[in-house]
Amino acid sequence: MEKPFKSLGEQLVRTEFNPDSNTTVDLIKQKSAELINLINEYRDRDARLVEQAITSYEVAAMWAVKAATA
């Protein structure tokens, strides 16, 4: 059963999407979501920098999943 609330990080890296149930993909996505959630807490300091960091984490997660499933 899916939990009703997904954090920003979970939404952005789509932690629930893993058709092959690859444990490495799950781990990469969960850790990436945690990093996104962590940096998002500092949005009030400099929203532009936070957005850039979040985008970079999203891109890094994508490439890491691609590498893990190559």
PDB file of N, CA, C, O and CB in Angstrom:
ATOM      1  N   MET A   1       0.837  -1.188   0.000  1.00  0.00           N
ATOM      2  CA  MET A   1       0.000   0.000   0.000  1.00  0.00           C
ATOM      3  C   MET A   1       0.876   1.244   0.000  1.00  0.00           C
ATOM      4  O   MET A   1       1.798   1.358   0.807  1.00  0.00           O
ATOM      5  CB  MET A   1      -0.949   0.002   1.213  1.00  0.00           C
ATOM      6  N   GLU A   2       0.592   2.169  -0.897  1.00  0.00           N
ATOM      7  CA  GLU A   2       1.358   3.406  -0.976  1.00  0.00           C
ATOM      8  C   GLU A   2       0.999   4.331   0.175  1.00  0.00           C
ATOM      9  O   GLU A   2      -0.156   4.406   0.594  1.00  0.00           O
ATOM     10  CB  GLU A   2       1.115   4.105  -2.315  1.00  0.00           C
ATOM     11  N   LYS A   3       2.008   5.037   0.679  1.00  0.00           N
ATOM     12  CA  LYS A   3       1.679   6.004   1.711  1.00  0.00           C
ATOM     13  C   LYS A   3       1.015   7.211   1.057  1.00  0.00           C
ATOM     14  O   LYS A   3       1.363   7.573  -0.067  1.00  0.00           O
ATOM     15  CB  LYS A   3       2.946   6.425   2.508  1.00  0.00           C
ATOM     16  N   PRO A   4       0.064   7.837   1.748  1.00  0.00           N
ATOM     17  CA  PRO A   4      -0.743   8.895   1.122  1.00  0.00           C
ATOM     18  C   PRO A   4       0.038  10.163   0.813  1.00  0.00           C
ATOM     19  O   PRO A   4      -0.277  10.856  -0.154  1.00  0.00           O
ATOM     20  CB  PRO A   4      -1.897   9.240   2.011  1.00  0.00           C
ATOM     21  N   PHE A   5       1.052  10.482   1.615  1.00  0.00           N
ATOM     22  CA  PHE A   5       1.811  11.707   1.403  1.00  0.00           C
ATOM     23  C   PHE A   5       3.199  11.369   0.900  1.00  0.00           C
ATOM     24  O   PHE A   5       3.898  10.543   1.487  1.00  0.00           O
ATOM     25  CB  PHE A   5       1.891  12.536   2.695  1.00  0.00           C
ATOM     26  N   LYS A   6       3.593  12.005  -0.177  1.00  0.00           N
ATOM     27  CA  LYS A   6       4.953  11.841  -0.686  1.00  0.00           C
ATOM     28  C   LYS A   6       5.682  13.163  -0.510  1.00  0.00           C
ATOM     29  O   LYS A   6       5.143  14.230  -0.804  1.00  0.00           O
ATOM     30  CB  LYS A   6       4.957  11.389  -2.188  1.00  0.00           C
ATOM     31  N   SER A   7       6.899  13.078  -0.031  1.00  0.00           N
ATOM     32  CA  SER A   7       7.698  14.285   0.141  1.00  0.00           C
ATOM     33  C   SER A   7       8.066  14.844  -1.232  1.00  0.00           C
ATOM     34  O   SER A   7       7.889  14.179  -2.253  1.00  0.00           O
ATOM     35  CB  SER A   7       8.975  13.994   0.979  1.00  0.00           C
ATOM     36  N   LEU A   8       8.572  16.057  -1.242  1.00  0.00           N
ATOM     37  CA  LEU A   8       9.009  16.669  -2.495  1.00  0.00           C
ATOM     38  C   LEU A   8      10.043  15.782  -3.183  1.00  0.00           C
ATOM     39  O   LEU A   8       9.942  15.520  -4.382  1.00  0.00           O
ATOM     40  CB  LEU A   8       9.591  18.076  -2.239  1.00  0.00           C
ATOM     41  N   GLY A   9      11.023  15.326  -2.433  1.00  0.00           N
ATOM     42  CA  GLY A   9      12.062  14.469  -3.002  1.00  0.00           C
ATOM     43  C   GLY A   9      11.501  13.187  -3.600  1.00  0.00           C
ATOM     44  O   GLY A   9      11.895  12.784  -4.694  1.00  0.00           O
ATOM     45  N   GLU A  10      10.581  12.547  -2.884  1.00  0.00           N
ATOM     46  CA  GLU A  10       9.965  11.314  -3.382  1.00  0.00           C
ATOM     47  C   GLU A  10       9.184  11.574  -4.667  1.00  0.00           C
ATOM     48  O   GLU A  10       9.193  10.751  -5.583  1.00  0.00           O
ATOM     49  CB  GLU A  10       9.040  10.708  -2.316  1.00  0.00           C
ATOM     50  N   GLN A  11       8.519  12.705  -4.731  1.00  0.00           N
ATOM     51  CA  GLN A  11       7.765  13.051  -5.940  1.00  0.00           C
ATOM     52  C   GLN A  11       8.694  13.298  -7.119  1.00  0.00           C
ATOM     53  O   GLN A  11       8.445  12.820  -8.226  1.00  0.00           O
ATOM     54  CB  GLN A  11       6.898  14.285  -5.693  1.00  0.00           C
ATOM     55  N   LEU A  12       9.769  14.049  -6.876  1.00  0.00           N
ATOM     56  CA  LEU A  12      10.644  14.446  -7.979  1.00  0.00           C
ATOM     57  C   LEU A  12      11.440  13.286  -8.571  1.00  0.00           C
ATOM     58  O   LEU A  12      11.623  13.224  -9.786  1.00  0.00           O
ATOM     59  CB  LEU A  12      11.593  15.508  -7.510  1.00  0.00           C
ATOM     60  N   VAL A  13      11.914  12.369  -7.732  1.00  0.00           N
ATOM     61  CA  VAL A  13      12.683  11.238  -8.265  1.00  0.00           C
ATOM     62  C   VAL A  13      11.812  10.006  -8.496  1.00  0.00           C
ATOM     63  O   VAL A  13      12.300   8.947  -8.891  1.00  0.00           O
ATOM     64  CB  VAL A  13      13.822  10.888  -7.316  1.00  0.00           C
ATOM     65  N   ARG A  14      10.493  10.168  -8.237  1.00  0.00           N
ATOM     66  CA  ARG A  14       9.524   9.092  -8.490  1.00  0.00           C
ATOM     67  C   ARG A  14       9.967   7.783  -7.840  1.00  0.00           C
ATOM     68  O   ARG A  14      10.179   6.775  -8.514  1.00  0.00           O
ATOM     69  CB  ARG A  14       9.336   8.888 -10.001  1.00  0.00           C
ATOM     70  N   THR A  15      10.097   7.825  -6.530  1.00  0.00           N
ATOM     71  CA  THR A  15      10.585   6.657  -5.795  1.00  0.00           C
ATOM     72  C   THR A  15       9.715   5.417  -6.007  1.00  0.00           C
ATOM     73  O   THR A  15      10.206   4.294  -5.895  1.00  0.00           O
ATOM     74  CB  THR A  15      10.656   6.977  -4.318  1.00  0.00           C
ATOM     75  N   GLU A  16       8.441   5.607  -6.309  1.00  0.00           N
ATOM     76  CA  GLU A  16       7.555   4.454  -6.480  1.00  0.00           C
ATOM     77  C   GLU A  16       7.726   3.774  -7.836  1.00  0.00           C
ATOM     78  O   GLU A  16       7.230   2.665  -8.033  1.00  0.00           O
ATOM     79  CB  GLU A  16       6.117   4.884  -6.310  1.00  0.00           C
ATOM     80  N   PHE A  17       8.420   4.419  -8.772  1.00  0.00           N
ATOM     81  CA  PHE A  17       8.576   3.858 -10.117  1.00  0.00           C
ATOM     82  C   PHE A  17       9.869   3.061 -10.203  1.00  0.00           C
ATOM     83  O   PHE A  17      10.964   3.619 -10.268  1.00  0.00           O
ATOM     84  CB  PHE A  17       8.562   4.976 -11.184  1.00  0.00           C
ATOM     85  N   ASN A  18       9.716   1.752 -10.203  1.00  0.00           N
ATOM     86  CA  ASN A  18      10.849   0.847 -10.328  1.00  0.00           C
ATOM     87  C   ASN A  18      10.278  -0.480 -10.845  1.00  0.00           C
ATOM     88  O   ASN A  18      10.119  -1.429 -10.077  1.00  0.00           O
ATOM     89  CB  ASN A  18      11.624   0.667  -8.943  1.00  0.00           C
ATOM     90  N   PRO A  19       9.971  -0.545 -12.146  1.00  0.00           N
ATOM     91  CA  PRO A  19       9.273  -1.713 -12.699  1.00  0.00           C
ATOM     92  C   PRO A  19       9.993  -3.043 -12.468  1.00  0.00           C
ATOM     93  O   PRO A  19       9.347  -4.086 -12.367  1.00  0.00           O
ATOM     94  CB  PRO A  19       9.075  -1.520 -14.170  1.00  0.00           C
ATOM     95  N   ASP A  20      11.310  -3.015 -12.384  1.00  0.00           N
ATOM     96  CA  ASP A  20      12.058  -4.262 -12.196  1.00  0.00           C
ATOM     97  C   ASP A  20      12.313  -4.575 -10.726  1.00  0.00           C
ATOM     98  O   ASP A  20      12.937  -5.588 -10.410  1.00  0.00           O
ATOM     99  CB  ASP A  20      13.380  -4.188 -12.932  1.00  0.00           C
ATOM    100  N   SER A  21      11.844  -3.729  -9.835  1.00  0.00           N
ATOM    101  CA  SER A  21      12.063  -3.909  -8.385  1.00  0.00           C
ATOM    102  C   SER A  21      13.540  -4.090  -8.057  1.00  0.00           C
ATOM    103  O   SER A  21      13.911  -4.928  -7.235  1.00  0.00           O
ATOM    104  CB  SER A  21      11.269  -5.120  -7.870  1.00  0.00           C
ATOM    105  N   ASN A  22      14.365  -3.300  -8.707  1.00  0.00           N
ATOM    106  CA  ASN A  22      15.812  -3.340  -8.502  1.00  0.00           C
ATOM    107  C   ASN A  22      16.143  -2.650  -7.170  1.00  0.00           C
ATOM    108  O   ASN A  22      15.818  -1.477  -6.984  1.00  0.00           O
ATOM    109  CB  ASN A  22      16.568  -2.652  -9.697  1.00  0.00           C
ATOM    110  N   THR A  23      16.782  -3.365  -6.257  1.00  0.00           N
ATOM    111  CA  THR A  23      17.067  -2.804  -4.930  1.00  0.00           C
ATOM    112  C   THR A  23      18.055  -1.647  -5.000  1.00  0.00           C
ATOM    113  O   THR A  23      17.976  -0.724  -4.190  1.00  0.00           O
ATOM    114  CB  THR A  23      17.611  -3.887  -4.007  1.00  0.00           C
ATOM    115  N   THR A  24      18.975  -1.679  -5.943  1.00  0.00           N
ATOM    116  CA  THR A  24      19.923  -0.573  -6.093  1.00  0.00           C
ATOM    117  C   THR A  24      19.198   0.684  -6.560  1.00  0.00           C
ATOM    118  O   THR A  24      19.490   1.783  -6.087  1.00  0.00           O
ATOM    119  CB  THR A  24      21.045  -0.945  -7.089  1.00  0.00           C
ATOM    120  N   VAL A  25      18.268   0.529  -7.473  1.00  0.00           N
ATOM    121  CA  VAL A  25      17.469   1.668  -7.939  1.00  0.00           C
ATOM    122  C   VAL A  25      16.674   2.246  -6.778  1.00  0.00           C
ATOM    123  O   VAL A  25      16.613   3.464  -6.612  1.00  0.00           O
ATOM    124  CB  VAL A  25      16.517   1.246  -9.090  1.00  0.00           C
ATOM    125  N   ASP A  26      16.066   1.385  -5.976  1.00  0.00           N
ATOM    126  CA  ASP A  26      15.336   1.858  -4.793  1.00  0.00           C
ATOM    127  C   ASP A  26      16.233   2.676  -3.879  1.00  0.00           C
ATOM    128  O   ASP A  26      15.835   3.740  -3.405  1.00  0.00           O
ATOM    129  CB  ASP A  26      14.748   0.676  -4.019  1.00  0.00           C
ATOM    130  N   LEU A  27      17.424   2.195  -3.635  1.00  0.00           N
ATOM    131  CA  LEU A  27      18.364   2.875  -2.744  1.00  0.00           C
ATOM    132  C   LEU A  27      18.802   4.222  -3.319  1.00  0.00           C
ATOM    133  O   LEU A  27      18.829   5.224  -2.604  1.00  0.00           O
ATOM    134  CB  LEU A  27      19.588   1.990  -2.492  1.00  0.00           C
ATOM    135  N   ILE A  28      19.144   4.248  -4.601  1.00  0.00           N
ATOM    136  CA  ILE A  28      19.550   5.497  -5.251  1.00  0.00           C
ATOM    137  C   ILE A  28      18.431   6.528  -5.162  1.00  0.00           C
ATOM    138  O   ILE A  28      18.672   7.685  -4.819  1.00  0.00           O
ATOM    139  CB  ILE A  28      19.930   5.246  -6.727  1.00  0.00           C
ATOM    140  N   LYS A  29      17.220   6.109  -5.467  1.00  0.00           N
ATOM    141  CA  LYS A  29      16.095   7.040  -5.447  1.00  0.00           C
ATOM    142  C   LYS A  29      15.784   7.521  -4.040  1.00  0.00           C
ATOM    143  O   LYS A  29      15.488   8.699  -3.843  1.00  0.00           O
ATOM    144  CB  LYS A  29      14.867   6.391  -6.051  1.00  0.00           C
ATOM    145  N   GLN A  30      15.845   6.622  -3.053  1.00  0.00           N
ATOM    146  CA  GLN A  30      15.549   7.029  -1.683  1.00  0.00           C
ATOM    147  C   GLN A  30      16.584   8.013  -1.159  1.00  0.00           C
ATOM    148  O   GLN A  30      16.225   9.014  -0.538  1.00  0.00           O
ATOM    149  CB  GLN A  30      15.482   5.811  -0.773  1.00  0.00           C
ATOM    150  N   LYS A  31      17.865   7.744  -1.398  1.00  0.00           N
ATOM    151  CA  LYS A  31      18.926   8.648  -0.936  1.00  0.00           C
ATOM    152  C   LYS A  31      18.838   9.995  -1.652  1.00  0.00           C
ATOM    153  O   LYS A  31      19.054  11.039  -1.037  1.00  0.00           O
ATOM    154  CB  LYS A  31      20.317   8.015  -1.166  1.00  0.00           C
ATOM    155  N   SER A  32      18.525   9.975  -2.939  1.00  0.00           N
ATOM    156  CA  SER A  32      18.368  11.226  -3.688  1.00  0.00           C
ATOM    157  C   SER A  32      17.197  12.031  -3.146  1.00  0.00           C
ATOM    158  O   SER A  32      17.289  13.252  -3.014  1.00  0.00           O
ATOM    159  CB  SER A  32      18.165  10.940  -5.187  1.00  0.00           C
ATOM    160  N   ALA A  33      16.105  11.358  -2.833  1.00  0.00           N
ATOM    161  CA  ALA A  33      14.936  12.032  -2.254  1.00  0.00           C
ATOM    162  C   ALA A  33      15.295  12.655  -0.908  1.00  0.00           C
ATOM    163  O   ALA A  33      14.865  13.768  -0.602  1.00  0.00           O
ATOM    164  CB  ALA A  33      13.761  11.040  -2.086  1.00  0.00           C
ATOM    165  N   GLU A  34      16.081  11.941  -0.108  1.00  0.00           N
ATOM    166  CA  GLU A  34      16.502  12.476   1.194  1.00  0.00           C
ATOM    167  C   GLU A  34      17.335  13.752   1.017  1.00  0.00           C
ATOM    168  O   GLU A  34      17.151  14.721   1.755  1.00  0.00           O
ATOM    169  CB  GLU A  34      17.313  11.415   1.976  1.00  0.00           C
ATOM    170  N   LEU A  35      18.242  13.752   0.049  1.00  0.00           N
ATOM    171  CA  LEU A  35      19.060  14.942  -0.205  1.00  0.00           C
ATOM    172  C   LEU A  35      18.207  16.116  -0.664  1.00  0.00           C
ATOM    173  O   LEU A  35      18.415  17.247  -0.225  1.00  0.00           O
ATOM    174  CB  LEU A  35      20.130  14.638  -1.253  1.00  0.00           C
ATOM    175  N   ILE A  36      17.254  15.851  -1.539  1.00  0.00           N
ATOM    176  CA  ILE A  36      16.358  16.913  -2.006  1.00  0.00           C
ATOM    177  C   ILE A  36      15.569  17.491  -0.837  1.00  0.00           C
ATOM    178  O   ILE A  36      15.445  18.708  -0.703  1.00  0.00           O
ATOM    179  CB  ILE A  36      15.394  16.378  -3.090  1.00  0.00           C
ATOM    180  N   ASN A  37      15.042  16.616   0.001  1.00  0.00           N
ATOM    181  CA  ASN A  37      14.273  17.081   1.157  1.00  0.00           C
ATOM    182  C   ASN A  37      15.144  17.894   2.111  1.00  0.00           C
ATOM    183  O   ASN A  37      14.690  18.891   2.672  1.00  0.00           O
ATOM    184  CB  ASN A  37      13.655  15.891   1.898  1.00  0.00           C
ATOM    185  N   LEU A  38      16.384  17.474   2.293  1.00  0.00           N
ATOM    186  CA  LEU A  38      17.305  18.187   3.185  1.00  0.00           C
ATOM    187  C   LEU A  38      17.578  19.597   2.678  1.00  0.00           C
ATOM    188  O   LEU A  38      17.447  20.561   3.433  1.00  0.00           O
ATOM    189  CB  LEU A  38      18.623  17.417   3.322  1.00  0.00           C
ATOM    190  N   ILE A  39      17.953  19.729   1.422  1.00  0.00           N
ATOM    191  CA  ILE A  39      18.305  21.050   0.893  1.00  0.00           C
ATOM    192  C   ILE A  39      17.065  21.935   0.767  1.00  0.00           C
ATOM    193  O   ILE A  39      17.174  23.158   0.850  1.00  0.00           O
ATOM    194  CB  ILE A  39      18.998  20.914  -0.475  1.00  0.00           C
ATOM    195  N   ASN A  40      15.902  21.341   0.569  1.00  0.00           N
ATOM    196  CA  ASN A  40      14.670  22.118   0.446  1.00  0.00           C
ATOM    197  C   ASN A  40      14.343  22.872   1.738  1.00  0.00           C
ATOM    198  O   ASN A  40      13.619  23.866   1.706  1.00  0.00           O
ATOM    199  CB  ASN A  40      13.508  21.200   0.070  1.00  0.00           C
ATOM    200  N   GLU A  41      14.864  22.413   2.853  1.00  0.00           N
ATOM    201  CA  GLU A  41      14.645  23.093   4.134  1.00  0.00           C
ATOM    202  C   GLU A  41      15.302  24.480   4.170  1.00  0.00           C
ATOM    203  O   GLU A  41      14.968  25.295   5.029  1.00  0.00           O
ATOM    204  CB  GLU A  41      15.187  22.235   5.279  1.00  0.00           C
ATOM    205  N   TYR A  42      16.225  24.752   3.250  1.00  0.00           N
ATOM    206  CA  TYR A  42      16.951  26.025   3.224  1.00  0.00           C
ATOM    207  C   TYR A  42      16.440  26.974   2.144  1.00  0.00           C
ATOM    208  O   TYR A  42      17.115  27.939   1.786  1.00  0.00           O
ATOM    209  CB  TYR A  42      18.428  25.769   3.013  1.00  0.00           C
ATOM    210  N   ARG A  43      15.252  26.697   1.630  1.00  0.00           N
ATOM    211  CA  ARG A  43      14.661  27.508   0.568  1.00  0.00           C
ATOM    212  C   ARG A  43      14.541  28.981   0.961  1.00  0.00           C
ATOM    213  O   ARG A  43      14.660  29.865   0.113  1.00  0.00           O
ATOM    214  CB  ARG A  43      13.293  26.962   0.203  1.00  0.00           C
ATOM    215  N   ASP A  44      14.305  29.238   2.244  1.00  0.00           N
ATOM    216  CA  ASP A  44      14.134  30.633   2.692  1.00  0.00           C
ATOM    217  C   ASP A  44      15.442  31.426   2.644  1.00  0.00           C
ATOM    218  O   ASP A  44      15.411  32.657   2.659  1.00  0.00           O
ATOM    219  CB  ASP A  44      13.576  30.659   4.113  1.00  0.00           C
ATOM    220  N   ARG A  45      16.574  30.752   2.588  1.00  0.00           N
ATOM    221  CA  ARG A  45      17.864  31.465   2.520  1.00  0.00           C
ATOM    222  C   ARG A  45      18.168  31.953   1.115  1.00  0.00           C
ATOM    223  O   ARG A  45      18.543  33.110   0.923  1.00  0.00           O
ATOM    224  CB  ARG A  45      18.995  30.562   3.000  1.00  0.00           C
ATOM    225  N   ASP A  46      18.009  31.072   0.129  1.00  0.00           N
ATOM    226  CA  ASP A  46      18.244  31.454  -1.264  1.00  0.00           C
ATOM    227  C   ASP A  46      17.534  30.440  -2.156  1.00  0.00           C
ATOM    228  O   ASP A  46      18.090  29.395  -2.494  1.00  0.00           O
ATOM    229  CB  ASP A  46      19.784  31.519  -1.591  1.00  0.00           C
ATOM    230  N   ALA A  47      16.328  30.755  -2.523  1.00  0.00           N
ATOM    231  CA  ALA A  47      15.482  29.832  -3.281  1.00  0.00           C
ATOM    232  C   ALA A  47      16.110  29.437  -4.617  1.00  0.00           C
ATOM    233  O   ALA A  47      15.969  28.294  -5.053  1.00  0.00           O
ATOM    234  CB  ALA A  47      14.118  30.457  -3.522  1.00  0.00           C
ATOM    235  N   ARG A  48      16.795  30.364  -5.264  1.00  0.00           N
ATOM    236  CA  ARG A  48      17.411  30.058  -6.560  1.00  0.00           C
ATOM    237  C   ARG A  48      18.479  28.984  -6.407  1.00  0.00           C
ATOM    238  O   ARG A  48      18.535  28.046  -7.203  1.00  0.00           O
ATOM    239  CB  ARG A  48      18.022  31.326  -7.184  1.00  0.00           C
ATOM    240  N   LEU A  49      19.325  29.115  -5.389  1.00  0.00           N
ATOM    241  CA  LEU A  49      20.366  28.115  -5.166  1.00  0.00           C
ATOM    242  C   LEU A  49      19.772  26.760  -4.801  1.00  0.00           C
ATOM    243  O   LEU A  49      20.267  25.719  -5.233  1.00  0.00           O
ATOM    244  CB  LEU A  49      21.315  28.579  -4.070  1.00  0.00           C
ATOM    245  N   VAL A  50      18.721  26.780  -4.010  1.00  0.00           N
ATOM    246  CA  VAL A  50      18.054  25.533  -3.631  1.00  0.00           C
ATOM    247  C   VAL A  50      17.477  24.854  -4.877  1.00  0.00           C
ATOM    248  O   VAL A  50      17.606  23.640  -5.039  1.00  0.00           O
ATOM    249  CB  VAL A  50      16.933  25.803  -2.587  1.00  0.00           C
ATOM    250  N   GLU A  51      16.849  25.626  -5.746  1.00  0.00           N
ATOM    251  CA  GLU A  51      16.297  25.057  -6.971  1.00  0.00           C
ATOM    252  C   GLU A  51      17.389  24.457  -7.853  1.00  0.00           C
ATOM    253  O   GLU A  51      17.200  23.392  -8.442  1.00  0.00           O
ATOM    254  CB  GLU A  51      15.529  26.122  -7.744  1.00  0.00           C
ATOM    255  N   GLN A  52      18.514  25.131  -7.943  1.00  0.00           N
ATOM    256  CA  GLN A  52      19.616  24.591  -8.735  1.00  0.00           C
ATOM    257  C   GLN A  52      20.133  23.288  -8.140  1.00  0.00           C
ATOM    258  O   GLN A  52      20.409  22.334  -8.868  1.00  0.00           O
ATOM    259  CB  GLN A  52      20.752  25.609  -8.833  1.00  0.00           C
ATOM    260  N   ALA A  53      20.264  23.247  -6.819  1.00  0.00           N
ATOM    261  CA  ALA A  53      20.730  22.034  -6.151  1.00  0.00           C
ATOM    262  C   ALA A  53      19.743  20.892  -6.358  1.00  0.00           C
ATOM    263  O   ALA A  53      20.143  19.763  -6.642  1.00  0.00           O
ATOM    264  CB  ALA A  53      20.938  22.291  -4.652  1.00  0.00           C
ATOM    265  N   ILE A  54      18.463  21.186  -6.217  1.00  0.00           N
ATOM    266  CA  ILE A  54      17.444  20.148  -6.391  1.00  0.00           C
ATOM    267  C   ILE A  54      17.471  19.597  -7.817  1.00  0.00           C
ATOM    268  O   ILE A  54      17.389  18.386  -8.023  1.00  0.00           O
ATOM    269  CB  ILE A  54      16.045  20.705  -6.061  1.00  0.00           C
ATOM    270  N   THR A  55      17.584  20.483  -8.788  1.00  0.00           N
ATOM    271  CA  THR A  55      17.669  20.027 -10.177  1.00  0.00           C
ATOM    272  C   THR A  55      18.893  19.145 -10.387  1.00  0.00           C
ATOM    273  O   THR A  55      18.824  18.132 -11.083  1.00  0.00           O
ATOM    274  CB  THR A  55      17.713  21.225 -11.135  1.00  0.00           C
ATOM    275  N   SER A  56      19.999  19.530  -9.789  1.00  0.00           N
ATOM    276  CA  SER A  56      21.222  18.725  -9.911  1.00  0.00           C
ATOM    277  C   SER A  56      21.050  17.352  -9.282  1.00  0.00           C
ATOM    278  O   SER A  56      21.529  16.357  -9.828  1.00  0.00           O
ATOM    279  CB  SER A  56      22.403  19.447  -9.261  1.00  0.00           C
ATOM    280  N   TYR A  57      20.373  17.283  -8.139  1.00  0.00           N
ATOM    281  CA  TYR A  57      20.114  15.979  -7.510  1.00  0.00           C
ATOM    282  C   TYR A  57      19.203  15.122  -8.380  1.00  0.00           C
ATOM    283  O   TYR A  57      19.399  13.911  -8.483  1.00  0.00           O
ATOM    284  CB  TYR A  57      19.484  16.167  -6.120  1.00  0.00           C
ATOM    285  N   GLU A  58      18.208  15.744  -9.005  1.00  0.00           N
ATOM    286  CA  GLU A  58      17.324  15.001  -9.910  1.00  0.00           C
ATOM    287  C   GLU A  58      18.115  14.411 -11.072  1.00  0.00           C
ATOM    288  O   GLU A  58      17.950  13.240 -11.411  1.00  0.00           O
ATOM    289  CB  GLU A  58      16.201  15.912 -10.442  1.00  0.00           C
ATOM    290  N   VAL A  59      18.967  15.219 -11.674  1.00  0.00           N
ATOM    291  CA  VAL A  59      19.770  14.765 -12.809  1.00  0.00           C
ATOM    292  C   VAL A  59      20.738  13.676 -12.367  1.00  0.00           C
ATOM    293  O   VAL A  59      20.911  12.679 -13.068  1.00  0.00           O
ATOM    294  CB  VAL A  59      20.540  15.942 -13.440  1.00  0.00           C
ATOM    295  N   ALA A  60      21.367  13.858 -11.216  1.00  0.00           N
ATOM    296  CA  ALA A  60      22.294  12.856 -10.706  1.00  0.00           C
ATOM    297  C   ALA A  60      21.574  11.525 -10.454  1.00  0.00           C
ATOM    298  O   ALA A  60      22.112  10.460 -10.758  1.00  0.00           O
ATOM    299  CB  ALA A  60      22.961  13.356  -9.414  1.00  0.00           C
ATOM    300  N   ALA A  61      20.373  11.588  -9.906  1.00  0.00           N
ATOM    301  CA  ALA A  61      19.609  10.368  -9.655  1.00  0.00           C
ATOM    302  C   ALA A  61      19.301   9.653 -10.972  1.00  0.00           C
ATOM    303  O   ALA A  61      19.400   8.429 -11.058  1.00  0.00           O
ATOM    304  CB  ALA A  61      18.301  10.694  -8.901  1.00  0.00           C
ATOM    305  N   MET A  62      18.931  10.417 -11.984  1.00  0.00           N
ATOM    306  CA  MET A  62      18.624   9.826 -13.284  1.00  0.00           C
ATOM    307  C   MET A  62      19.834   9.086 -13.848  1.00  0.00           C
ATOM    308  O   MET A  62      19.716   7.946 -14.296  1.00  0.00           O
ATOM    309  CB  MET A  62      18.162  10.907 -14.268  1.00  0.00           C
ATOM    310  N   TRP A  63      20.992   9.734 -13.824  1.00  0.00           N
ATOM    311  CA  TRP A  63      22.202   9.115 -14.361  1.00  0.00           C
ATOM    312  C   TRP A  63      22.647   7.923 -13.512  1.00  0.00           C
ATOM    313  O   TRP A  63      23.133   6.926 -14.046  1.00  0.00           O
ATOM    314  CB  TRP A  63      23.329  10.146 -14.444  1.00  0.00           C
ATOM    315  N   ALA A  64      22.482   8.021 -12.206  1.00  0.00           N
ATOM    316  CA  ALA A  64      22.858   6.919 -11.318  1.00  0.00           C
ATOM    317  C   ALA A  64      21.970   5.701 -11.576  1.00  0.00           C
ATOM    318  O   ALA A  64      22.459   4.571 -11.599  1.00  0.00           O
ATOM    319  CB  ALA A  64      22.756   7.355  -9.836  1.00  0.00           C
ATOM    320  N   VAL A  65      20.684   5.923 -11.769  1.00  0.00           N
ATOM    321  CA  VAL A  65      19.775   4.809 -12.070  1.00  0.00           C
ATOM    322  C   VAL A  65      20.139   4.208 -13.427  1.00  0.00           C
ATOM    323  O   VAL A  65      20.132   2.989 -13.598  1.00  0.00           O
ATOM    324  CB  VAL A  65      18.287   5.284 -12.062  1.00  0.00           C
ATOM    325  N   LYS A  66      20.448   5.054 -14.365  1.00  0.00           N
ATOM    326  CA  LYS A  66      20.848   4.558 -15.692  1.00  0.00           C
ATOM    327  C   LYS A  66      22.105   3.704 -15.590  1.00  0.00           C
ATOM    328  O   LYS A  66      22.189   2.644 -16.208  1.00  0.00           O
ATOM    329  CB  LYS A  66      21.084   5.733 -16.666  1.00  0.00           C
ATOM    330  N   ALA A  67      23.077   4.159 -14.817  1.00  0.00           N
ATOM    331  CA  ALA A  67      24.312   3.392 -14.633  1.00  0.00           C
ATOM    332  C   ALA A  67      24.036   2.060 -13.931  1.00  0.00           C
ATOM    333  O   ALA A  67      24.605   1.030 -14.292  1.00  0.00           O
ATOM    334  CB  ALA A  67      25.333   4.210 -13.827  1.00  0.00           C
ATOM    335  N   ALA A  68      23.173   2.093 -12.941  1.00  0.00           N
ATOM    336  CA  ALA A  68      22.879   0.878 -12.176  1.00  0.00           C
ATOM    337  C   ALA A  68      22.103  -0.157 -12.978  1.00  0.00           C
ATOM    338  O   ALA A  68      22.121  -1.346 -12.660  1.00  0.00           O
ATOM    339  CB  ALA A  68      22.103   1.230 -10.935  1.00  0.00           C
ATOM    340  N   THR A  69      21.427   0.301 -14.011  1.00  0.00           N
ATOM    341  CA  THR A  69      20.602  -0.636 -14.792  1.00  0.00           C
ATOM    342  C   THR A  69      21.188  -0.920 -16.176  1.00  0.00           C
ATOM    343  O   THR A  69      20.562  -1.601 -16.988  1.00  0.00           O
ATOM    344  CB  THR A  69      19.191  -0.082 -14.943  1.00  0.00           C
ATOM    345  N   ALA A  70      22.382  -0.400 -16.444  1.00  0.00           N
ATOM    346  CA  ALA A  70      23.004  -0.588 -17.758  1.00  0.00           C
ATOM    347  C   ALA A  70      23.394  -2.061 -17.968  1.00  0.00           C
ATOM    348  O   ALA A  70      23.932  -2.414 -19.017  1.00  0.00           O
ATOM    349  CB  ALA A  70      24.253   0.325 -17.899  1.00  0.00           C
TER     350      ALA A  70
END
